[in-house]
């Protein structure tokens, strides 16, 4: 009985801390325990509308503000130069530098993967779409390298116990659509994005 009561107390503590935490802390505290991870997943599941935008000079702002983890409703991703904004209880904004490092692009892919099951509306700037298409295609190529490098048949998630040319984690390549609940996908573009948009259109055609 005492153990059960203690577990309930720990779950309640996790829920309260996650409910009042910044987005950066929610992402950071997912690794504390299973209870914190479950509480964090429940909070992240609330966001059904995701905005992903690019901004000039964001990396410089990140360098200057790296010592400040949370300001008002803005917070930096704990692992890289991504600015997070809780626009409403169900709406999340993500900002990426206009000249991002590939490390930050990979962080963005991992972040979007957290919202993939519940995202209904997604708004992206066209350069973001191009970066994501390239990243996903790279992962598909790596998955094929894994498949052909094995001495035996791989599982459907392209992971094996043996040494591979390009080992992949199970969570890196979700099977099926990236956003299964998606109802509306909006791509924003302007004159400065015209060249990337043209390349994207050519790749889709």
Secondary structure, DSSP 8 states (H G I E B T S, - for coil): -HHHHHHHHHHHHHHHHHHTS-HHHHHHHTTT-HHHHHHHHHHHTT--EEEEEEETTHHHHHHHSTT--EETTEEE-TTSSEEEEEEETTEEEEEEETT--HHHHHHHHHHHHHHTTT--EEEEEHHHHHHHHHHHHHHHHHHHHHHHH-SS---TTS--SS--SS---GGGS-SS-SSTT--EEEEE--GGGHHHHHHHHHHH-
